[in-house]
Amino acid sequence: MARTALTLASLYLAAIGLALVFVPRQFGIGAVPADAPGELIALLRLLGGPLLGIATLNWLTRGAPPSPWLRAVLAGNLVGFAAVAANDVWGVASGEARELAKAFLVVHLAFAGAFGWALWRDGHG
């Protein structure tokens, strides 16, 4: 379970990170104004970097045996995806989020659930 969750999350986070770095306006359609200030675009690009780093970490640990290190990576992913899912819930419930946020909410909840399960099941050590 941990291997699957880490592999899928790695691919997902890499795609989002690359989109934020290379096409932030297009990725943020509906949330980023067409005439967004350069500072906002720079911030979005800046946020892409850590996502690429986490994607790399997930990719490199996807085959790790149960250990404290694997547990730390799984816990970090659980916290990250749960926090993003909570933000999605807030946005959808308040009506402040884009329509697309409902799809992201499902994805982020699924990742949080998968990492919670993997942590409970495979994160021994």
C-alpha positions in Angstrom: 0.0 0.0 0.0 2.8 2.4 0.9 4.5 1.8 -2.5 1.3 2.5 -4.4 0.4 5.7 -2.5 4.0 7.0 -2.7 4.2 6.3 -6.5 0.8 7.9 -7.3 1.4 10.9 -5.0 4.9 11.4 -6.6 3.4 11.6 -10.1 0.5 13.8 -8.9 2.7 16.2 -7.0 5.3 16.3 -9.9 2.5 17.3 -12.3 1.2 20.0 -10.1 4.7 21.3 -9.3 5.6 21.4 -12.9 2.4 23.2 -13.8 3.0 25.8 -11.1 6.5 26.4 -12.2 5.9 26.5 -16.0 2.3 27.5 -16.6 0.9 29.1 -13.3 -1.7 31.2 -15.0 -3.1 28.3 -17.0 -3.0 26.0 -14.0 -4.8 28.5 -11.8 -7.5 29.3 -14.4 -10.6 30.6 -12.6 -8.5 31.5 -9.5 -5.6 33.5 -11.0 -6.7 36.6 -12.8 -5.5 37.0 -16.4 -3.9 40.3 -15.4 -2.3 38.8 -12.2 0.6 40.8 -10.9 4.1 39.4 -11.4 4.4 38.9 -7.6 1.5 36.4 -7.6 2.9 34.5 -10.5 6.3 34.4 -8.8 4.7 33.1 -5.6 2.9 30.3 -7.5 6.2 29.4 -9.2 7.9 29.4 -5.8 5.3 27.0 -4.4 5.9 24.6 -7.3 9.5 23.9 -6.1 8.6 22.3 -2.7 6.0 20.1 -4.5 8.7 18.9 -6.9 10.9 18.1 -3.9 8.2 16.2 -2.1 7.5 14.3 -5.4 11.1 13.3 -5.6 11.2 12.2 -1.9 8.1 10.1 -2.5 9.6 8.6 -5.6 12.9 7.7 -3.9 11.2 6.1 -0.9 8.5 4.2 -2.7 10.4 0.9 -2.3 11.7 1.4 1.2 11.2 -1.3 3.7 9.3 -0.5 6.9 11.4 1.8 9.0 11.3 5.0 11.0 12.3 6.9 7.8 9.4 5.4 5.8 7.1 6.3 8.7 8.3 9.9 8.6 7.6 10.2 4.9 4.2 8.6 5.2 3.3 10.8 8.1 4.4 13.9 6.3 2.3 13.0 3.3 -0.7 12.3 5.5 -0.4 15.7 7.2 0.1 17.5 3.9 -2.8 15.9 2.0 -5.1 16.1 5.0 -4.3 19.9 5.4 -5.0 20.4 1.7 -8.2 18.4 1.9 -9.4 20.4 4.9 -8.7 23.6 2.9 -10.8 22.1 0.0 -13.6 21.2 2.4 -13.6 24.8 3.6 -13.6 26.3 0.1 -16.4 24.0 -1.2 -18.6 24.4 1.9 -18.2 28.2 1.9 -18.8 28.4 -1.8 -15.5 30.3 -2.2 -13.7 27.6 -4.2 -13.8 27.0 -8.0 -16.1 24.2 -9.2 -13.0 22.2 -9.9 -12.2 22.2 -6.2 -14.8 19.4 -5.7 -12.7 17.0 -7.8 -9.5 18.1 -6.0 -11.3 17.5 -2.7 -12.0 13.9 -3.6 -8.4 13.4 -4.8 -6.9 14.9 -1.7 -9.2 13.0 0.7 -8.3 9.8 -1.2 -4.5 10.5 -0.8 -5.0 11.4 2.9 -6.9 8.1 3.4 -4.3 6.1 1.5 -1.4 7.6 3.5 -3.3 7.1 6.8 -3.9 3.5 5.9 -0.3 3.0 4.7 1.0 4.5 7.8 -1.1 2.3 10.0 -0.4 -0.8 7.9 3.1 -0.4 6.4 4.8 2.3 8.5 6.2 0.0 11.3 9.7 0.3 12.3 
